[in-house]
Amino acid sequence: MSVTFTAEIDPTAVRSFRLSCEDGTDIGLYSGYSNAYSEAAAHGLVCLHSLCQQYGADIDEITDVPSMNVTNANAYPILAALGYTVDLEEPELIGDADASDMLARIDIALALAPVDPGTDTLEYQDGDTDRPAAIVTEYGRPAGYTQTKLRELRTIAVYCISGSRKVVWG
């Protein structure tokens, strides 16, 4: 499982989409999903590629919104460094924060927290008498990982401040 940190969605923003053919040819840019969807369907009527005929052109949203994705195991120390309490029993990490507050927390964490020493990769056998043992690998994280991710998160917080949005994660 993973957690993505990004900006709160702006419901009033006009979204842009890029259409491309199955062969990789760029068809064009379109404003709004309904326009892109209509053009993708129309492309499917004239294209010779079977996937385009079945599903229409590929639709990809163009976004300049910064985001950061980390595993749940790596999200815990990031949120803890920022002073957020995390319920280790809760399987999903979901939350939001005022961007100015988040930026202040990040700056404090970068200034005061000790450098993340990292963790080792662990490998062990998991199994019981009813099934064969599997080898489980839990990858570690390099030293300084939390500080690197806090700097990435700082970019997201600054972006959110400029657009008057919250920082969200989940």
Contacts in CASP RR format, 6 or more apart in sequence:
PFRMAT RR
TARGET T0000
AUTHOR 0000-0000-0000
METHOD contacts of the structure
MODEL  1
MSVTFTAEIDPTAVRSFRLSCEDGTDIGLYSGYSNAYSEAAAHGLVCLHS
LCQQYGADIDEITDVPSMNVTNANAYPILAALGYTVDLEEPELIGDADAS
DMLARIDIALALAPVDPGTDTLEYQDGDTDRPAAIVTEYGRPAGYTQTKL
RELRTIAVYCISGSRKVVWG
1 71 0 8 1.000
1 72 0 8 1.000
1 91 0 8 1.000
1 92 0 8 1.000
2 69 0 8 1.000
2 70 0 8 1.000
2 71 0 8 1.000
2 72 0 8 1.000
2 75 0 8 1.000
3 69 0 8 1.000
3 70 0 8 1.000
3 71 0 8 1.000
3 72 0 8 1.000
3 75 0 8 1.000
3 93 0 8 1.000
3 169 0 8 1.000
3 170 0 8 1.000
4 67 0 8 1.000
4 68 0 8 1.000
4 69 0 8 1.000
4 169 0 8 1.000
4 170 0 8 1.000
5 67 0 8 1.000
5 68 0 8 1.000
5 69 0 8 1.000
5 70 0 8 1.000
5 153 0 8 1.000
5 156 0 8 1.000
5 167 0 8 1.000
5 168 0 8 1.000
5 169 0 8 1.000
5 170 0 8 1.000
6 65 0 8 1.000
6 66 0 8 1.000
6 67 0 8 1.000
6 68 0 8 1.000
6 156 0 8 1.000
6 167 0 8 1.000
6 168 0 8 1.000
6 169 0 8 1.000
7 65 0 8 1.000
7 66 0 8 1.000
7 67 0 8 1.000
7 156 0 8 1.000
7 159 0 8 1.000
7 160 0 8 1.000
7 163 0 8 1.000
7 165 0 8 1.000
7 166 0 8 1.000
7 167 0 8 1.000
7 168 0 8 1.000
8 96 0 8 1.000
8 160 0 8 1.000
8 165 0 8 1.000
8 166 0 8 1.000
8 167 0 8 1.000
8 168 0 8 1.000
10 163 0 8 1.000
10 165 0 8 1.000
14 31 0 8 1.000
14 32 0 8 1.000
15 31 0 8 1.000
15 32 0 8 1.000
15 33 0 8 1.000
15 61 0 8 1.000
15 62 0 8 1.000
15 63 0 8 1.000
16 29 0 8 1.000
16 30 0 8 1.000
16 31 0 8 1.000
16 32 0 8 1.000
16 61 0 8 1.000
16 62 0 8 1.000
17 29 0 8 1.000
17 30 0 8 1.000
17 31 0 8 1.000
17 32 0 8 1.000
17 33 0 8 1.000
17 35 0 8 1.000
17 36 0 8 1.000
17 59 0 8 1.000
17 60 0 8 1.000
17 61 0 8 1.000
17 62 0 8 1.000
18 26 0 8 1.000
18 28 0 8 1.000
18 29 0 8 1.000
18 30 0 8 1.000
18 59 0 8 1.000
18 60 0 8 1.000
18 62 0 8 1.000
19 26 0 8 1.000
19 27 0 8 1.000
19 28 0 8 1.000
19 29 0 8 1.000
19 30 0 8 1.000
19 36 0 8 1.000
19 39 0 8 1.000
19 40 0 8 1.000
19 43 0 8 1.000
19 57 0 8 1.000
19 58 0 8 1.000
19 59 0 8 1.000
19 60 0 8 1.000
20 26 0 8 1.000
20 27 0 8 1.000
20 28 0 8 1.000
20 57 0 8 1.000
20 58 0 8 1.000
20 60 0 8 1.000
21 27 0 8 1.000
21 43 0 8 1.000
21 47 0 8 1.000
21 49 0 8 1.000
21 52 0 8 1.000
21 57 0 8 1.000
21 58 0 8 1.000
22 47 0 8 1.000
22 49 0 8 1.000
22 50 0 8 1.000
22 51 0 8 1.000
22 52 0 8 1.000
22 57 0 8 1.000
22 58 0 8 1.000
23 49 0 8 1.000
27 39 0 8 1.000
27 43 0 8 1.000
27 57 0 8 1.000
29 62 0 8 1.000
30 36 0 8 1.000
30 39 0 8 1.000
33 59 0 8 1.000
36 59 0 8 1.000
37 59 0 8 1.000
39 57 0 8 1.000
40 56 0 8 1.000
40 57 0 8 1.000
40 58 0 8 1.000
40 59 0 8 1.000
41 56 0 8 1.000
43 52 0 8 1.000
43 56 0 8 1.000
43 57 0 8 1.000
44 52 0 8 1.000
44 53 0 8 1.000
44 55 0 8 1.000
44 56 0 8 1.000
44 57 0 8 1.000
45 53 0 8 1.000
47 53 0 8 1.000
47 56 0 8 1.000
47 57 0 8 1.000
65 159 0 8 1.000
66 152 0 8 1.000
66 155 0 8 1.000
66 156 0 8 1.000
66 159 0 8 1.000
67 156 0 8 1.000
68 149 0 8 1.000
68 152 0 8 1.000
68 153 0 8 1.000
68 156 0 8 1.000
70 78 0 8 1.000
70 149 0 8 1.000
72 93 0 8 1.000
73 138 0 8 1.000
74 141 0 8 1.000
74 145 0 8 1.000
74 146 0 8 1.000
74 149 0 8 1.000
75 93 0 8 1.000
75 169 0 8 1.000
76 86 0 8 1.000
76 88 0 8 1.000
76 93 0 8 1.000
77 116 0 8 1.000
77 146 0 8 1.000
78 146 0 8 1.000
78 149 0 8 1.000
78 150 0 8 1.000
78 153 0 8 1.000
79 86 0 8 1.000
79 93 0 8 1.000
79 169 0 8 1.000
80 86 0 8 1.000
81 109 0 8 1.000
81 113 0 8 1.000
81 146 0 8 1.000
81 150 0 8 1.000
82 102 0 8 1.000
82 105 0 8 1.000
82 106 0 8 1.000
82 109 0 8 1.000
82 150 0 8 1.000
83 105 0 8 1.000
83 109 0 8 1.000
84 97 0 8 1.000
86 93 0 8 1.000
92 170 0 8 1.000
93 169 0 8 1.000
93 170 0 8 1.000
94 169 0 8 1.000
94 170 0 8 1.000
95 168 0 8 1.000
95 169 0 8 1.000
95 170 0 8 1.000
96 166 0 8 1.000
96 167 0 8 1.000
96 168 0 8 1.000
96 169 0 8 1.000
97 105 0 8 1.000
97 166 0 8 1.000
97 167 0 8 1.000
98 166 0 8 1.000
98 167 0 8 1.000
99 157 0 8 1.000
99 158 0 8 1.000
99 160 0 8 1.000
99 161 0 8 1.000
99 165 0 8 1.000
99 166 0 8 1.000
99 167 0 8 1.000
100 157 0 8 1.000
100 161 0 8 1.000
102 153 0 8 1.000
102 157 0 8 1.000
102 160 0 8 1.000
102 167 0 8 1.000
103 154 0 8 1.000
103 157 0 8 1.000
103 158 0 8 1.000
103 161 0 8 1.000
106 150 0 8 1.000
106 153 0 8 1.000
106 154 0 8 1.000
106 157 0 8 1.000
107 154 0 8 1.000
109 150 0 8 1.000
110 147 0 8 1.000
110 150 0 8 1.000
110 151 0 8 1.000
110 154 0 8 1.000
113 146 0 8 1.000
113 147 0 8 1.000
115 143 0 8 1.000
115 144 0 8 1.000
115 147 0 8 1.000
116 141 0 8 1.000
116 143 0 8 1.000
116 144 0 8 1.000
116 145 0 8 1.000
116 146 0 8 1.000
116 147 0 8 1.000
117 143 0 8 1.000
117 144 0 8 1.000
118 140 0 8 1.000
118 141 0 8 1.000
118 142 0 8 1.000
118 143 0 8 1.000
118 144 0 8 1.000
118 145 0 8 1.000
119 140 0 8 1.000
119 141 0 8 1.000
120 140 0 8 1.000
121 137 0 8 1.000
121 138 0 8 1.000
121 139 0 8 1.000
121 140 0 8 1.000
122 137 0 8 1.000
122 138 0 8 1.000
122 140 0 8 1.000
123 135 0 8 1.000
123 136 0 8 1.000
123 137 0 8 1.000
123 138 0 8 1.000
124 135 0 8 1.000
124 136 0 8 1.000
125 133 0 8 1.000
125 134 0 8 1.000
125 135 0 8 1.000
125 136 0 8 1.000
126 133 0 8 1.000
126 134 0 8 1.000
126 135 0 8 1.000
126 136 0 8 1.000
127 133 0 8 1.000
127 134 0 8 1.000
153 167 0 8 1.000
156 167 0 8 1.000
157 167 0 8 1.000
160 166 0 8 1.000
160 167 0 8 1.000
END
